[in-house]
Amino acid sequence: MKLLTFFLSTLFLTITSQVMHAQTPTNDTLLHQIINGDFQPKQIKALQSMENGDYFTQLCDSGKAVVKFSYRTGKAVDTLFNIRTVFHCPLKSIEGYQLDSAEDRMLVYVNAKRTYRRIFSANYYVYDVMRKNMKPLSDGGPQESPAFSPDGRMVVFARNNNLYINKLDYDTEVPITTDGEAGEIVNGMPDWMYEEEFDCIRMFVWSPDSKLVAFVKINDTNVKPYSYIRYEGEDPSFPSSATYPTVVSFKYPKAGTAIPQATVQIYNTYYKTTRQVNIGNDSDVYIPKIEWTRNINELAIAKFDRDQTKMQLYFANPRSTVSHLVLTDQSNTYVDYRNLQYLSFTPDGKHFVYVSEKDGYRHAYLYTTTGILEKDLTKGNWDITDFYGYDAAKRISYFQAAEISPLERNVYSMNAKGIEKRLTEGQGTHSATFSNNFAFFIDHTSSLNTPDQYILRSTNEKMERPLEMNEALIAKINALGLPKKEFFTCHGADGTLLNGWMLKPVNFSSSKKYPVLMVQYSGPDSQEAGDFWTFDWEYVLAAKGYIVACVDGRGTAARGVAFRKCTYEHLGVKESDDQVAVAKYLGTLPYVDSHRIGIWGWSYGGYMTLMCMTNGSHVFKAGIAVAPVTDWKYYDAAYTERYMKTPQENPDGYKKSSPLEHAANLHGKLLIIHGLADDNVHPQNTFEFTERLVQANKQFEMQIYTNRNHNLIGGNTRYHLFQRMINFLDRNL
């Protein structure tokens, strides 16, 4: 579920953007424009820092060029790739690129087609920057996740569950593996669960000397498949399913069932041999991260137990295949796999950076390669929310943190003496793309009512160069005269102070009473009520006379371990109690009609809608649940067991966390929505829940979308979806 936040984020990215002409449009026009993304903020696309630290590149001219820019001036200094100057170029534009370490070769791709949500296959080409010529990376079909060797002379890529190596100097392609088979063996790439729940997009890595390739082999043989029916449909259509629908099956381990078996393999590019690394005989484990250290004889391997309460970091000798344990991170709840994305090694090969929550907040630590803690790289009673790197020569760390407030994000540095320096200015949410030498960074910022902006800054001097401020978009939004979101606080069910925002109706009058729709996601370590910009259908609702409110309850992000992990083993219980408490608070406001409060959510948010409407509180007049989980036994093992353990270990927790078990208690008008091709939260959840409603003689409305996955996109789907929800609210709230 990737916290299930990925999907709400996808919703915002697809629906985000902004309104309209200098004259307020009709509600229907406004909805169309939001869904179409007519006013999506301009972005700096495919931004990459170059090796020497002085320059960065980005994709420009609608995918026709890759341009080199100066970090100091922000101005273009060279064009590394230009469709118009490539000899015999077969392409009209490209969709993305990556440079080799010498930056004289480039991989560019077209025709990207997503497998699930992150991984995609595409047609890749190798481009020579100096000679301005290109050739296909492979003639054997689309490729996945290619990576240059450190010396730039080879490329490894995946196709059809196998790995291949292209030796560019000789234009030869050699298979690294041949045993890959759909639903059985996956080499060097994630299966469905590793992609969805560990954010893996590539599971192979080159050795620093370009002689070895380490990769994870995933065996799904014992994992049970999930199947759904594909119909012919329309936009897109599947002609092969026209007369007889097609059954689509893939391996999906549900909570408490068999999980994939993972091993680490080492391939020698000279001898063309493969050996398995020894990291113990336990089979019910996850291996979401492998990374070569700066030492060619040390491969770092991160291994989780099935419950994810313990992470063990091993260093393996790739030639002897013997490994030794370097670090153990253990928790009485769970160890967050996302902390592994910051694992990095210092140039001297003697230290590594590891991020942990062991002191009650998420912080970065410097360890020796023997596993001895040397120092805290960040510290304080606040969470770091991103770690950009450690300058070992200057002994300075660079990171993003929620130090000022859980609502905000700023970029900081901290030196060896623990002296902290804030590098970004102004309120809102700031993230950074640093130059390789940490001298410069691009500040990507937005706030509750201000869209994305990009500002070039220096870490050592006062410098501020606007790159993209989206001024035209801001002017268009302001001309509409729509209301602004406002922050507020209220207390949760246990008295904890919670953060939220509220959007009041157009022409709001405090002497009137308004209906309220609460929007929430509420999943572990997620955040919806923050000082960042989104422009969603709530503005259509505000134009129609609704108040829209969003509050993050217990279990959400940037408030420390105790707040974040208090929902462990009982997902949905404290979160729904908090949303009920928020609704009761809103009902006390003089301008709120306490008898007309509704709630909606998507994915985990849809699950929360059902929990709130079946927990006996009777505070919600209506609710909308899109693609909801209705019982955690139906969801995948890695996500569910991280927060709930297995159904066998925690039967009481599963029962209390299940709307399915409490369907007969449904109170209020319900609209439940699902896509029949949802590979993530299966429609089984909705069908089992509605069957319980039928048997309890509870009336409800349901909307099903043919051939649509968890994101519910394609053709007119999104417009129909939101129009359906608005019509439901108009009738029932």
N, C-alpha and C positions, 0 to 999 in steps of 0.2 A: 504494500500500500504506500510505501515510501512515505510513511506517516499519513498516507492518503492526501497529503497536502499538495502533491504534484498536480492533482486533478483540479483542485480549486484554483491553483496557480494557472493551470492551462485555461480554465474558465476565464480568469481575469485577463490573461494575455489575449485571448480571442475576443473577449467582450470589452476589454479596457478601451479606452480611447475616448475620444471626446467629441463633444457636441459642438456644435453645429454652426449654423449661419448666425449672423448678427441679430437675427430675429428668432425668437423662441419657436422651435418646430412643434408640430403636433406630437402627442405621445407616441403614436404609431410610427411616425417618421423618426423620432428620437430613438425608439427601440431598434428600428432598422439600421440606423447609423451607428449605434453602439455595437451591434452585432457585426456589422460589416467592417468595423475598425476604421471608419472614414477619417477619424481624427486621432489615430494612434500617434504617440510622440515619436519624433525622429530619434534614431539611435545610432551609436557608433557600432558598426557591424564587424564581427570577426576580428576583434581587436587582439593583437598579439605583440608582446614585447620581444625585441630582438636581443641577440646575445650580448652585444657590447654595452647595453644599458642606456645608450643615447637615443635610440630610435624605437618606434613601434610601427606596426603595419595594420592596415584595415582594408576590408573589402569595400570598394567604391564603384561608382558609375553603374549601379544596378547589376553588380556582379561581373562587370567587364574588365575590372582592373584591381590589382592589389598594389596599394600605394604606401610608400615609406614616409613617415613623418618624424620630425624632430621632437623629442620630449621637451627640450628647452624652449622652443618657439611655438610648437604646435602646428608648424607649417609643413607642407609636403616638400620633400627634398629629392624624391626619386620614385619611379614607377617600376616595380619588380615584375609585374605581369600585366600585359595589356592584350586583350583579345585581338586588337587591330594590328598588332605587330608580331604576333606568333606566326611562324612559318606554317602554311598549310593547316591552319587551325580548324578543326572540325566542329568547334563549339561556338555558340552565340553568347554565352555567359557561363559563369561558374557559380556554384552554390556554397563553396567553402574551399579552404586551402590549409596546408601546413608546410612549414619550411624544415629542411634538414638542419643539423647543427652548424654546418658551414654557411648556410643560407645561400647556397648556389644552386640548390635543387628544390623543387616544390611539388607537392602532391595537390592536385586540384580535382574536384569531383562534380559530377552532374547526375541527374536522375535519381536523387536520393529517395529511397522508399523505406519507411520505418517498419521494423519487425513488430515491436510492441510500442514502447514509448520513448526510449532513448537510442537504442541501437538502430542503425539503418544500413542497408546495402546501397551501393552506388557504383557508378562507372568512374574509376579513378584514372588519372593521367599523370605521368611523370614529366615535369616541365624543367628544362635547363634554363636558368636565369640568364646566363651569359650568351648562350647560343640561340636562345629564343625559339627552341623547338620542343615538341612534346610527342609522347607516344603513350599508348594505353599501358597501364600497369599490368594488365592480364587480358588475354583473349578468351579465358575460360568461363566468363560470366561475371556478374557484379561482385564486388568485394566489400568486406566489412572491416572497419577499424584498422587500417594499415598504419604501420609505424616504421620510420626510417631507423636503420642501425646507427649507433653513435658516429661511425665513420662516414655515414651517408652513402655507402656503396651497396646497401641491400635494403629491401623492404619486406617485412613480414605482414601478411594479411590473412583474414579468415574467409572461408566460403563453404557453405553447406556442412558446417560443423567440423571442418578440418582447417589446419593451418598450412600456409604455403610461404615459401621464401623466393623472392625475385632478386637475383644477383644482377644489378643494373649494368655493371661493366660488361657483362657477357650476354645480357638479355635472356637469361635462362630462368625457368620457373621450376622449383623442386618442391614436392609435398613434404611437409614435416610430419604430418600424421595422415593416416588413411582409414582409420577405424571409426571416424565420425559418422553418426547416423541419427536422423531426426527422432527425438523421443527416447534415445538410448544413450549415446555418447556425444558430448560436446567438448571440443578441444580449443582451449585458449580464449573462449568466449563464454559469457554467462548464459545460463538457461533462463526461463521466464522468471524464476524466483530470485536468482542472483541479480538480475537486472533490476527487478522491481523493488526488492527489499534491501539490497546492498549497494545500489547505484552503480553497479559495475557496467562498463561499456567495453572493456578490454581486459582480458585475464592472461596476458603474456607480457614479458618484459625482456629487453635486450641486456646482456652483460655490458659493462663499460668498455670492454675491449672488442666488442662486436663479434665475439667468437661463439657465444652461447645464447640460447633463447630459453628462458624459463616460462612455463605455462601451467595453468590449472586444468586438469582433466575432470570433467563432471560426468558422473555416471547416473543417469536417470532411470535405469532399467527397472528398479523396484518402486519407482514413484507411480502412483495411479494417475490415469489421464482424466481430464475433464473435457466434455464435448458440448458443443452448441450447434444449432441448426442455422445454416446460411440459406437464405432465399434469394430469388433472382434480384428483387429490389430495384431501386432506381436512384441514380446519382450518389454513389456509383451503383452499377448493375453487375450481376454475375450471371452471364448467359448459361454457364454450365449448370446452374441450379434452377433453370427455368421450369422444367417439368417435374423433376424430383429434387427436392431440396438436398443440399450437401451437408454431411456431418463433418464438422471441423473439430479435431481433437489435439490436445497438447498436454504435456505433463504438468500437473499442478498439485503439489503436496499440501493437503489441508492439515489443520491443526491435529496433532496426535497421530498422524499417519507417517509412512516412510518418507524420508527426505533424501535429496541427492547425496551421493557419495563423492567426495572430492579428494584428489591427490595432486601433488606437485611433481612435474616432470621437467627434466633438463635435456635440451636438444643441442648437440654439438654440430655446428655448421660445417666443420671440416670433415669429421668422420661420419657425419649423417647418422649418429646414434642417439638414442633416447634412454635416459635412466630415471627412475623414480626416487624422489627424496624421502628419507625416513624422518617423519615427525610424529611417530607413535602409531599404535594400532587401533586407536579409538575411531570408529567409523561415523558415529552420529555427531559430526562436527561441521562447521562452516569455515571456509578459507576464502574470505572476500578480498584479501590484499596480499600481493607479493611485490617486493621492491628490491632492486639491487642496491646494496650499500656502495660507498665509494671504493670498496675493496672488491676486486674481481673474484675473490674467493669467499665472499659472503653474500648470500641471498637472504633477505629478510622475509619471513613468512608469518602472517598473523592468523591464528587459529582460535575460533570460538567454540565453546561447548554448545550443545543444542539449545539450552535455555538462555544462552548469551549472558550468563552471570559472570563468566570468566573469559578473558582474552589472554592468550599466551603468544608472545613474540619470540620466534625462533630465528637463529642465524644458521644457515646451512652451507656447508662446503659443496659447491656444485659438482666437483670432480669425485669426491669420496661419497657424496650424498648423505653424509653424516650431519646431523643438526644438534644444536644445543640451545637450551632455554635461556633467554636473555632477560625477559621482563614478563611479569604477570600482573594484569590489572583485573581486580575482582570487586564485585559489588553484591550487596544483599538484595538488589533489585536486578538491574541489567547494566551491562557496559555498552555504551553507545558506539555502534560501529562507525558512525560518521566522524568520530574523532580520528580515525585512521587516515582520513584524507590528508591530514597535516603531517603525517610521518615523513621526516626528511633527514638527510645526513649531511654533516658539515664537510667542507672540502678536504680537511685533513684526515678524514676517515676515522676519527677517534670519538665522535659524538653523534647523537641523533636527537631530534625533537619529537616529543610525544605529548599529545593533548589528552588530559584526563579530567574526570570530575571527582577525584578522590578526596578533595578537601571541601566538598559541598558546593563548589562552583566549577564551571568549565575553564581550565587554565592550561597553559603550555609549560612544559618542563624540559630541561636539557639533561640527557643521560649520557654516560660513557658507553661505548660499545660493549663493555662488560656488564652493563645493566645497573650501574651505580648512579643514583640521582646526584647530579652535580649542582643544579640550581633551578629555582623557579624563574621562568622567563616572563611570566605575567602573574600578578597576584592582586587580590582585592575581593571584597564581598560583592562581586558582580561577575557575570558570565562574559567570556570572550565568545563571539558569535562567528568569527572567521579568523584564521591565522594566515598571514600573507608570507611570512618567512623570517629567518634569523640570519642577520649579517654577522657571521662568525668573526670576521676580522675586527669589526667595531663593537661586537658583543651587544648588538641592538636587535630587539624583536619588533615586528610590525604586525598589527592585528586590528580587528574590528571588535568593539565591545558595546554592551548595553550598560555602561557605567553611570551615565547621567540619569537614565530612566529606562525601564523595560520597553517604553514606547519608541525610544530613539536608538540609532546606531551611529557611532563615530569611529574614525580611524585614528589609531594611536601608535606611538613608539614607546619602548621602555628600554633604558640602558642597563648596564651591568650593576649599577648601584640601586636599581629599582625606581629610578626617576622617570616619571611618565610625562609624555608630551602629546597633547592633542593636535592632530594634523589637519583636521577638517573644521570648518566654521559653519555656524548657523544651525538651526534646529532641523529635524527630519532624520532621514535614513541615508547614511553615506556608506558606500563601498568603494574599494580601490582596485585598480590594476597598476601594479608597480613596475618600474623599469627593473632590469635584472640587477642593477647595482644599488637599488633602493634610493636613488637620488631624486627621482620624480615619480609621480603617480597621477592617474586620471581618476578624479573623484566623480563617481556616478551617484547623484543624489536626487531625492524627491521628498515631498512632505505631504501631509494629509490633503491639502488642497492645491498643491503645486506639482505639475508633472515632471518627468525626468529631465535632468540637466547634467551636462558633462563639463567638468572644469579641470584644467591642467594645473597641478600644484607641485611644489618642491618640498622635500622633507627638511632641507637645511636653510632655506631662505624664504623670505616673503615673496610669493609668486602666485598669481591667480590669472590664468588665461582661459576665458570661456571658449569651449569648443562647440557646444551645441546647447542652447538655452531654451529652445522650444517657445520662443517669444510669440510667434504667430498663433500657436495653439493656446497659449495662456490668454491672449487677447480674445480669441474666439469664445473660450469658456466664460470669460468675464462678461462678454457682451450678451450672454444668454440670460443673465439675471437669475440663475438657479441658486438655491441655497448652498451654503458651505457646511461641510461636516464639522462637528464640534466634539472635543473630548469631554468625557465625564467619568466619574468614578461611582461605584456603589459597592455594597457588601455582598459577598457570596453566602452560601448556606451556613458556613461555619464562622462567619464574621470577617473573613479575609477581604481586604480591600481589592477590588477588581477594576481593571481599566477597560474603557470602551469609547466608542464614538457614536454620535447621533446625527442623523440627517433629518431636519424638519421640513415640512411641506412648503411648497411655493405659497407665498402670501400668508405665512404662518401668523396666527393670532393666539396669544396666550389665553384668551377668553373662550376659545373653542375647545372641543374635545375631538381627538383624532385617534384613529386606529393605528396600531403599531405592528410592524413586522420585524421580528428579531432574526438576524442573519448570523450564523456562527459556523465554525468548523470543529473546534474543540479538541482535535486530536493531539496525542502526545507531542510536546515540543513544537507545536505549531503556533502561528500568530496571525490573527486577522485584524485585531485592534492595535495598530501601530502607526507611527508617524511616517507613513509612506503613502504613495498615491495610487489609487485605483479609480476607475470610472466605470461602474457597473450598472445593472438595471435598477439599482436603488434610486437613481435619479429620475427614472420613468415613474417609479412609485411615488416619489416626492412630488412630481408634477401632478399626480392623480390624487393627492391629498393624504398620503400615508406618511407616518413617521417611520423611519428605518433606524434600527439600533443594533449595534454589534458589541459584544462584551466577551473577552477572553477569560474563561474560568480556570479553576485549578487544573494542573496538568499541562498548561501551555508554556510557551518559551520565555527565556531570558530572565527568570526570577529565581535561579538556583535550583539545586537538586531536590531539596525538600518540597518545593512547590511543583516542580516538573514531574517528579516520580511518585507523588502521593497517590496516584490512581493505579499503581502496580497491583496486579492480580484481580482488580475489580474495575476494569474499564467501563466508562459510561455512567457509573453511579454518582461519584462526586461531581462530575462534569454536568450531568443533568440536574442534580440538586442545585448547582450554581445557576444554571439557566432559569430554573423555576424561581429562584430567589431574585434574579434580575427582573423577571417578568412581574413579580409582586412589587418590586421597587418602582418599576415604570408605572404600574397601576396607581401608585400614590401621587404621581405628578398631576398637577391641576389641569393640564392640557391633554392628558391621556384618557381615553375611554377604556377603563379597566376591564370591560366586558368584551373588548375587541382587540385582543392581543394574539398574534400568530407567530409561528416560528418556521423557519425553513433551513435546509442545508443539503449539501451534496456529498456523497460518499460517507466519510466519518460524520460529516454534518447531517446527512440524511439519517444515519444511525441515531444521532443525538436527538433529532426531531421525534423519532419513534420512541426513544427512551423517555423523553419529556412528556409525550402524550399517553404513555401507558404506565407511568409511575404513580398514578393516583392523585396527582396534584390538582387537576381540573382548572388550570389557569389559562390554558390555550384554547381559544375558540376554533382555530384552524391551523393546519400544518402541512408542509410540503416536504416530502422525503424523496430525493433524487438518488438513485443507485445506492441504497442503504445496505449495510450489513445488518442482518436481523438475528444472527446467532454466530458467535465467533468460531464455532466448530466448522462453519462453512468457509472460513477465510484461510489464507495460506499460513503455513507453519512458521516461517521465519518471523513475520510481523507479529502474528498472534501470540506465539509462545514467548517472544521477547517481553511482552507486557502482561501476559496471562498464564505463563507456563502451559503445559499440555492439558487437555480436558481430563485426562486420567489423573494428573497431579492436583488439579484445582477445579473439581466438579462444582463446588458451591459458587466459586467466582464466576464460572461460565453461566450458571443459571441466573444469578443476580444481574449479570451484564447482558442478558438476552431479551430483547423486545419480544421475540417469539414466545418466550415463556409467559409474557404478560399481555399478550395481544387482546385477551378478553377484557382488559381494563382500559381499552382505548377510549379516550374522551376527546371530543371535538371532531370537526370535519377534516378528513385526511385525503390528500392527493399523493399517490405513490407512483413513481416514474422509474422506468428501467429500460436499458437497451438489451435486446436479445443476444447481441454478440459481445456482451461485456465479459472480457477475459479476466478482469481484475476482481470486481465484486460481482459474482455470478448472479444472473436473474433468479436462480434457485432461491436466493435470499428473499426476494420479493414474493415469489410464488408460494413459498412455504408460509410466509407471514400472512398473505392474503387468504390462504386456505384456513388459517386459524381464525381470521376475522369472519370468514363466511360461517364457519362452524359455531362461532360465538354470536352470530346474527348481528355483526357490526357492519354498517354501511360505509362505503368508501368509494373514492374515484381512483382510477388507474389509467396511466398512459404508457403504452409500450412502443418502442421504436425498433423497427425491423433492421437487422444487420448493423446496428449501431453499437459501438463499444462504450467504455466508461465515460468518454468525453462527449458523447452525443453530438457529433458533428457530421456534416455531409449534406450538401444540397441545402434545402430549406429547413433542416432539422432544428437548428438553434432558434430560428425565429419562431417556428411552431411551438417549440418548448416554452419559451418565455411568454409568448402570447397565451398559451394554455395556462401557465401559472398565474398570469395577471388576471385572466378571466375567472379562474378559480377563486382568487382573493376577492375580486369584485363581488362575487356571489356569496361568499362565505365569511368574509371578514368585515 
